[in-house]
Amino acid sequence: MIAEFVAREGGELIGTYEDVMTGADDARPELQKARRAARKAERKGAPVFIVVAKLDRLSRRMSFIASAMEGGIKFVTCDLGHDVGVVCGRGRNPTLRL
């Protein structure tokens, strides 16, 4: 699902990280690894986004998602695309790219 989404959006998949746990658990070691990899790739000048299959796979708590967004995690979801900001109460940013 994620590889197809990235390809359809014209992006490049630079790594895969999967926390094998429920979306209700906010202890996400693989998410932390993905964040570090994203920051490293961003330093090379490319726009980087963490792609999540569905928003509730990131977390079921809106406060966690909002905290992640405020903490600088740029992410999109396969089910919502770049509209995550709208769902989370932020304005739409049409310049986001994978």
C-alpha positions as CSV (number, residue, x, y, z in Angstrom):
1,M,0.0,0.0,0.0
2,I,2.7,2.5,1.0
3,A,5.1,1.7,-1.9
4,E,2.2,2.1,-4.4
5,F,1.2,5.4,-2.8
6,V,4.7,6.8,-3.0
7,A,5.2,5.6,-6.6
8,R,1.8,7.1,-7.6
9,E,2.8,10.5,-6.0
10,G,6.2,10.4,-7.8
11,G,8.2,10.0,-4.6
12,E,11.1,7.8,-3.6
13,L,10.8,5.3,-0.8
14,I,14.1,5.7,1.2
15,G,13.3,3.3,4.1
16,T,10.6,1.3,5.8
17,Y,9.9,1.2,9.5
18,E,7.1,-0.7,11.1
19,D,5.9,-0.7,14.7
20,V,4.1,-4.0,15.3
21,M,1.7,-2.8,17.9
22,T,-1.7,-1.2,18.2
23,G,-2.3,2.4,17.2
24,A,-3.4,3.0,20.8
25,D,0.2,2.5,22.0
26,D,2.2,5.7,21.6
27,A,5.6,4.1,22.4
28,R,6.8,4.0,18.8
29,P,10.5,2.9,18.5
30,E,10.3,2.5,14.7
31,L,8.7,5.9,14.4
32,Q,11.6,7.4,16.2
33,K,14.0,5.6,13.8
34,A,12.0,6.9,10.8
35,R,12.2,10.5,12.3
36,R,16.0,10.2,12.5
37,A,16.2,8.9,9.0
38,A,13.9,11.7,7.7
39,R,16.0,14.4,9.4
40,K,19.2,12.9,7.9
41,A,17.6,12.9,4.4
42,E,16.3,16.4,4.9
43,R,19.8,17.7,5.6
44,K,20.7,16.6,2.0
45,G,18.1,19.2,0.8
46,A,15.2,16.9,-0.3
47,P,11.7,17.3,1.1
48,V,11.0,14.2,3.2
49,F,7.7,12.9,4.5
50,I,6.9,9.9,6.7
51,V,4.1,8.0,5.0
52,V,1.6,6.1,7.1
53,A,-0.9,3.7,5.7
54,K,-3.8,5.1,7.7
55,L,-3.9,7.9,10.2
56,D,-5.1,5.6,13.1
57,R,-2.0,3.5,12.5
58,L,0.1,6.5,13.6
59,S,-2.0,6.9,16.7
60,R,-5.6,6.9,17.8
61,R,-4.9,9.9,20.0
62,M,-5.3,13.3,18.3
63,S,-3.0,14.8,21.0
64,F,-0.2,12.5,19.9
65,I,-0.7,13.3,16.2
66,A,-0.9,17.1,17.0
67,S,2.3,16.8,19.1
68,A,4.0,14.9,16.3
69,M,3.1,17.6,13.8
70,E,4.2,20.4,16.2
71,G,7.4,18.5,16.8
72,G,8.3,18.8,13.1
73,I,7.2,15.4,11.8
74,K,6.0,15.9,8.3
75,F,3.8,13.0,7.3
76,V,1.1,12.0,4.9
77,T,-1.3,9.1,5.0
78,C,-2.3,6.8,2.1
79,D,-5.9,7.2,3.1
80,L,-5.9,11.0,3.4
81,G,-2.9,12.0,1.3
82,H,-1.7,15.5,2.1
83,D,-5.0,16.4,3.8
84,V,-3.8,15.4,7.2
85,G,-3.5,19.0,8.3
86,V,-7.1,19.6,7.4
87,V,-8.2,16.6,9.5
88,C,-6.1,17.8,12.4
89,G,-7.5,21.3,12.3
90,R,-4.8,23.0,10.2
91,G,-5.1,24.7,6.8
92,R,-4.4,22.9,3.6
93,N,-0.9,23.3,2.3
94,P,-1.0,22.5,-1.5
95,T,2.8,22.7,-1.8
96,L,3.5,19.5,0.1
97,R,5.3,16.9,-2.0
98,L,6.7,13.4,-1.4
